[in-house]
Amino acid sequence: MDDNRVIEIETKLAHQEHLLSKLNDALTDQQAQISELEVFCRSLLDRMKSLLDGSSADQATDERPPHY
């Protein structure tokens, strides 16, 4: 094999390894963001459920509507 050909292949391989490393870092960051968003959404759902449960308990009492 020609020396220039080997150098060209090694250069391309080095660029691909660098790109793969950058893509892996981006994927890791995105997964961390997704995990944080999942926790946030779960907490919002729990909060909404607790608010809905609390409002249904308030409506169950026999109170006069404000227009009476």
C-alpha positions in Angstrom: 0.0 0.0 0.0 1.1 3.5 -0.8 2.2 5.6 2.2 -0.1 8.5 1.2 -3.0 6.1 1.1 -2.3 4.9 4.6 -2.0 8.5 5.9 -5.3 9.4 4.2 -7.0 6.4 5.8 -5.6 7.2 9.2 -6.6 10.8 8.9 -10.2 9.9 8.0 -10.3 7.4 10.9 -9.1 10.1 13.3 -11.9 12.5 12.1 -14.5 9.7 12.4 -13.4 8.9 15.9 -13.6 12.6 16.9 -17.0 12.9 15.3 -18.2 9.7 17.1 -17.0 11.1 20.4 -18.9 14.4 19.8 -22.0 12.5 18.9 -21.7 10.4 22.0 -21.4 13.5 24.2 -24.4 15.0 22.5 -26.5 11.9 23.0 -25.4 11.6 26.7 -26.5 15.3 27.2 -29.8 14.7 25.5 -30.5 11.6 27.6 -29.8 13.6 30.8 -32.2 16.3 29.6 -34.9 13.7 28.8 -34.5 12.2 32.3 -34.9 15.6 33.9 -38.0 16.3 31.8 -39.5 13.0 32.8 -39.1 13.7 36.5 -40.5 17.2 35.9 -43.6 15.9 34.0 -44.2 13.2 36.7 -44.1 15.9 39.4 -46.5 18.1 37.4 -48.9 15.2 36.9 -48.8 14.4 40.6 -49.5 18.0 41.4 -52.4 18.2 39.0 -53.9 15.0 40.4 -53.6 16.4 44.0 -55.2 19.7 42.9 -58.0 17.8 41.2 -58.6 15.6 44.1 -58.7 18.6 46.4 -61.2 20.5 44.3 -63.5 17.5 44.0 -63.6 17.3 47.8 -64.4 21.0 48.1 -67.3 20.6 45.6 -68.8 17.7 47.6 -69.8 19.9 50.5 -73.3 21.5 50.4 -72.4 25.1 50.0 -74.6 27.7 48.4 -73.4 29.1 45.1 -72.1 32.7 45.3 -75.1 34.1 43.4 -77.7 33.2 46.2 
